[in-house]
Amino acid sequence: MTALEAIKGRTSYRGGYEDTPVPREDLIKIMEAGLCAPSGCNTQTTSLIAVDDPDVLNGLRKAVGPEFTISGPAIICVLTQAIPAYKNTCFNVHDYSAAIENMLVAIVELGYQSCWMEGVITDEHQLGKKMANYLKVPEDYELVCFLPVGIAKDPLNYVQRKPFNERAWFNGFKK
Amino acid sequence: MTALEAIKGRTSYRGGYEDTPVPREDLIKIMEAGLCAPSGCNTQTTSLIAVDDPDVLNGLRKAVGPEFTISGPAIICVLTQAIPAYKNTCFNVHDYSAAIENMLVAIVELGYQSCWMEGVITDEHQLGKKMANYLKVPEDYELVCFLPVGIAKDPLNYVQRKPFNERAWFNGFKK
């Protein structure tokens, strides 16, 4: 699969996953893709914890409570550190977003599906904080997102997007 | 080139570019890759302006002044709109960062080089604002980044990164 094919094939998958475990070597390839993303002034603000041990996954499920479902045979948790880069500005949100997108594309290329799970774990219920506590993440890291990884059980859906010429122009704003 | 190869091959290129123009069809492929990135609740907050007209490029160079160099035979400017997505939170920085990463990977796959130019145009000199004014970008869009696109004239450099096991772990924080 070319990069463009993987990029275009990616979608936010919210269906069920097969129980089939994800081999460690595939998780490593996905995480390496994430860590290859650029970071502001090479501050490398993004770190990752993959969870593929069923006991740890169940522990996380208990930690977040019954209102929220963590699905998939493996997940990759995204940690960020607010380290100033250029002129005291932190680019850590940019950094981890680029890392997440690389991982989502790598996940598709390797035959899996995923979904960027962030808003639901960083809102007022602070599920990300509960997950971080369970995984013994130190205070100077924030767990902001997790990506389920697994083989899709259900059909993929692609969101409707505005046409190209409503979002992209040449040599000046044209809307 | 597979997605993983393009992701690993990407680097922040700060050298010179050949004058060879970038065909419009390649710019469109790159921009499409950017617009394929996910956005919080599908708000599609990212828009793009490619500049490949030498007169417009020169106009931009004049607009930002002689202290800053816009290089490359083409550039892609990244615009963002702060549209609330989930629970009134804006994810537009996440959205455009994912779009930029997709474009950087597509640029490598198509044989070009680039660099994420953001901090230097959004700092106190507000060069991004000057570029936006010249391109007639409305007030509700912010020009936050541009990506040069072209064939590299100089050798590529890859930054040193921390080893995998200092940034990635399995089933718990392990540092």
Interface residues (C-beta under 8 A of the other chain):
Chain A: M1 T2 A3 L4 E5 A6 I7 K8 R10 S12 R24 L27 I28 K29 M31 E32 A33 L35 C36 A37 P38 G40 C41 N42 Q44 T46 S47 L48 I49 A50 V51 D52 D53 V56 A85 Y86 K87 T89 F91 V93 H94 D95 S97 A98 I100 E101 N102 L104 V105 A106 V108 E109 W116 E118 G119 V120 D123 E124 L135 K136 V137 P138 Y141 V159 Q160 R161 K162 F164 R167 A168 W169 F170 N171 G172 F173 K175
Chain B: M1 T2 A3 L4 E5 A6 I7 K8 R10 S12 R24 L27 I28 K29 M31 E32 A33 L35 C36 A37 P38 G40 C41 N42 Q44 T46 S47 L48 I49 A50 V51 D52 D53 V56 L79 A85 Y86 K87 T89 F91 V93 H94 D95 S97 A98 I100 E101 N102 L104 V105 A106 V108 E109 W116 E118 G119 V120 D123 E124 L135 K136 V137 P138 Y141 V159 Q160 R161 K162 F164 R167 A168 W169 F170 N171 G172 F173 K175
